[in-house]
């Protein structure tokens, strides 16, 4: 195992996660009014609804799948599903939501790069993060192709062991990643980098999931009628 693997998959994860948590807290504490997604829908809503909805549906499902798939211990699902079956399930579900996300982020990327008003009011960080997310999604979809070459679940188990060792602060995590294909390594490293960049970009709004919408009362909005329509008031 090389020193690069040791740094990238044993040390760098803690650097990225430390910046993610501490940096997010510092931004909320010091610059609360910058804690927003920076929506450009008011500038132009062309393609925004489809792009944003497809992207968010896809990315949330992918994130949930990664958390469950990587951090669930083997003994929890072993009585119900085999490792190869779990790998196939991850490939099918991940591929489906990855395709949904790809369509959404393609619309958003094209809109940001070609719409003059959106491009003029955006920042370099906005465009860079979108392109990094696009690259990360392509890497993730390519891992499905790579996974199809070995359906025994061995690589998936190695990646899960790596993730579980990282979150439980155990040593030897990098050893489980050292021998896997470059695409898995690139996908992991870029994912960690996105965590590291989150406090400094619009990605910080991932903390502000509007769960209160699930139980708050409906807001009734009525169209304001012109008084002249019904004649002058007494």
N, C-alpha and C positions, 0 to 999 in steps of 0.2 A: 504494500500500500504506500502510495507516494505522500509527500508532505502536502501537496496540493489537495488531495482527497481529504487528508486530516483537517486542513483548514476549512475547506469548502463545506464539509458535511459533519464536522464535529464542533468547530469553533464558530464559524460564520452563522449558523442557525441562531446561536445565543446572542450574537451581536445584532442580527436583524430583528429578532423578537424583542430584545431590550430597547432598541430604538423605536420599534413599533409601539410598545406599551408606554414607555417613559415619554417619548416624543409626542404621542397623542395626548397624554395627560397634560404635558407642558403647553401644547397649543391650545387646548381647551381652557386652561387656566390663564394663559397670557394673551391669547388672541381669539376669544370666543366668537367674535363676530365674523371671523374668517372660516368658521366651521360650517361649511356648506358645500353642496355639490356644484354650485356655479352653473346652473342650468341656462342654456341659451335658447330655450323654446320661445321666449318672447321676441327674439330677433328673427327667428324663422322656425316655423313648426313643420316644414316639409320633411317628411321622413322621420321626424323625431319620435312620434308615437310608436310606430312599428319598430324602429331601431332600438329605442330605449326599452320597450317592453320585452322584446325578444332577447335582448342582451341580458337584462336583469333576471328574467326567468331562467335562462340558461346558466348564468354564472352562479346564481344562488343554489340551483340544483347541483351543479358541479362541486361547489364548495362543500355542501352538505354531504355529498357522496365521498369526497376526499376525507372529510373528518370521520365519518362513520367507517369507511373502508380501511383507513390507515390506523385509526386509533382503537378500533374494537379488537380486543384480544381474541386469539384463535379459539380458545376454549369456549367462548360465548356462543359462536355460531357453528362450531363443529358438530353438535348434535343435529343440526337442521340442514346444513349445506356443506358440500365438500369444497376444498380450496379451488380446484379447477372450475367448479360451478360458480363459485363466487367471482372468479376472474372473468368468466364469460358474462356474468350478469353485469359486472362493472364495465366491461367493454361495450355491451349493448346499450345500457342506460347512459353511460358516459358519452358514447358516440352520438346518441340521439340528442341529448341536451347540448352536447358540444356543437352539433350542426345548427341547432336553434340559436345558440350564442354566436356562432360564426356569422350567420345571416344578420343578426342584430348589430354586431360590432362592425361588420362591413358597411352597413348603412350609415352608422355613426361616423366611421372613419372617413368615408367618402363625403359625407355632409361637412365635416370639419375641414377637410382639405380643399373642397371645391366651392363652398358657400362663402362669398366675400365678406358678408357681415359677421358670420360666425368666426371666420378665420381672423378678421381684423380685431375682434374684441377678446379673442382667446389668448392664452399665454403659451410659451414654449413648453411649460410643464404639462399643460392640458393635452397638447398634441403628443408629447413624448410618452406620457402614461398610456394614452390610447393605443399608440403603436406598440408599446411594450406588452400591453394586454393582448393585442392581436397576435404578437409573436408567441406569447405564452400559450395562447389557445391553439395555435398551429402546432406547437411542440406537443401539447397534450393530445391532440388528435393523432399525431404521428406515433405517439407511444402505443396507441391501439394497434397500429400496423405492426409495430415491433413485438407487442404482446402476442399477436396471433401466431408468431413463429415458435412460441413455446407455451403451450396451454397446460402445463403441469402445475402452474401457480407458484413456481419457485421464486421467480423475480418479485411477484406481488408480495409474497411472504417476507422476502428480504427487505423490501421497501417499508412494509408495515412494521417490521422489527426496528428499522432505522428510526421511523417516526416515533414509535413508542419509547425507544431509549432516549430520544431527544427530550420528549415532554416529561419523562421521569428522571431526567438528569443522571443518566447512566453512561458510563464510558463504553467505548468500542462501537459506537453507532456507525462511524464512517466505514468500518470493515464490511458492513452489509451493503454498502453502495459502491464500493471500490470496483467490483467486478461486473457491474451492470452496464448496459449500453450507454453510449454518450447522450442519447436523447433523453433518457431518464435523468441523468446528471444535469443536463442543461435545463430541463423542466423544473427540477428541484431548486437549482441555483437561481434561476430567474424568478421563481415563485418567492423565494426568500428575499430577493432584492426588491420585489414589489411590496413586501411587508416593510422593509427598511425605508422605502420612499413614501409610504402612506402618510405619515404625519406632516409631510411637506407639500402634499398635493391635495387635489380634490377627493382622492380616495379615502380621506379621513372620515367622510360621511358614512362609511360602512358601520361606524359605531352608532349612528343615529337611525336605526331601523324603526320605522313608525308602527311599533306594535300596538300603541294605544288606539290606532284606527280600528282594531278588531273589536273593541268593546265600547268605543265612545258613541253617543247618540248621533243619529243622522242629522246633517245640517240641511235644513229646508231653505232653499233659495227660490224666491219668487221674482218674476220679472216686474220691474217698476212700470206702472201704467201712467201714461200722460194724463193730467187732470182734464185737458181739453177734450179727451175722448168721451168723457161722460158729462161734459158741460161745466161751466164755472161753479165753484163751490159757493155755498151760501155764506 
